[in-house]
Amino acid sequence: MQSNWLDRLAALKEELPPEENTTEAAPAPVDEAPAQSGRLDIVFERKGRAGKCATIVTGFTIDDDAVADVASQMKRSLGTGGSARGGEILIQGDRRNDVLRFLTSKGYKARII
C-alpha cells in the first residue's frame, strides 16, 4: 500500500518542470547594530519614580522605531519590563551590567555612567 503512493509521487515529480537555480539575497544578520553613530550611555536613576529604580539607555541616533525594536529585544532577553520613548530606553530595576552586555553583544558601543 505504501509503495503505491510513493510510485504516484515519483511520477508526479517527473512531470514537474526542472528547477531553476534561484538564488535569493541573503537576509541581513539580526545581531548587527543599526546605523548607530556614537556611544550609548547607561544611567541608573531613582528620582521621580516613588523610590523605584530604573536603568535608562540614552544617546540613540537611530529612528524611534529602531529604538523600540531594540527595547523589545532587550526586554525579552532580560525578562524585565520597560519602555522606549523619545529616543531612550527605560528598563525596570538596576540592570546596568545586563544592559551593557546585551548592547555590546548586538554591536553597540556603550558605557555605564
N, C-alpha and C positions, 0 to 999 in steps of 0.2 A: 504494500500500500504506500509506503513511504517513497519508494523509488519512482512511483507513478508521478507524484507531484514534482519530484526532482527532475524527471525527464521533461516534463512540460516547462519547468522553469528554465532548463538548459536550452530548450527550443526557442523560448521567448528571448533569451539573451542573444541568441544567434541572429534574430530578426532585427535587433536594435542597430541603429547606425553606429559606426565606430566612434569612440570617444575622441574628442578634440582635446589637445593639450591646452587647457585653460588655466593660466596662472593668474591668480589674484594677487593684488598688492598685499603685502604682509601688514597686519594691523600694528599700530604703534604700541610699544610696550606700555603696560599700565603703570609700572613703578617709576617712570620718568616724571620729573617735575615739569609742570607747565613753564612757560617762558617767564619765570620769576627772576627779576633782577634785584640784587641786593640781599641783605641778610634779614632774617626774621628775628624778632625779639620775643622771648617768652618771659612773661611777667606774672608774679604772684600778687593777687590783690585780696583784701579783706574788707575794704571800705564800701559802704553803701549797700551791703548785702545782708544786713542783720546779723553780722558776725560770721557769716558763712564765707569760706574761702573759694577762690576761683583762679584758674590758670588762664591767662589771656595771651594769645599769639597775635602780634601786630607786625606791620611792615610789608603787607602784601601789595604787590604792584600789578597783580593779575585781576581780571574782572570778578565781580561778585559771585557769578555762577560757578566759576572755578574754585573760589574760596569756599563756597557752600559744599561743593563736591569733596574737597579736601577735608572739610569739617565732618562730613558724613562718614568718610572712610576712617577718620581718626576716632570718632565716637564709637564706631563699630569695632575697631581694633582694640581700643582701650576698655570697652564695655562700660562707658560712662555717658552721662548726659552732657548737653552743651548746646551752643547755638553759633550761628555765623551771621553777623550784622555789621554793616558799614566797613567791610574790608578787614574785620577782625574775627577771630575765633575765640569763643569763651568755652572752656571746659570746666565742669564742676569738680571742685576739690583741688588739692595740691598734687598735681600730676606733672610737674615741671620736667622731671627726668624722663618720664614715659613719653611726653610730648616731644622732647628733644630727640629721643631715639626714633620715634615714628617719623618725624620730619627728615632726619638725616637718612633714614632708610629709603625715603621717597625721593632723595636727591636735592633737598632744600638745604641752604646754609642757614643755620640758626644758632642762637646763643641764649643762655639764661641770664637774665638781669636781676 
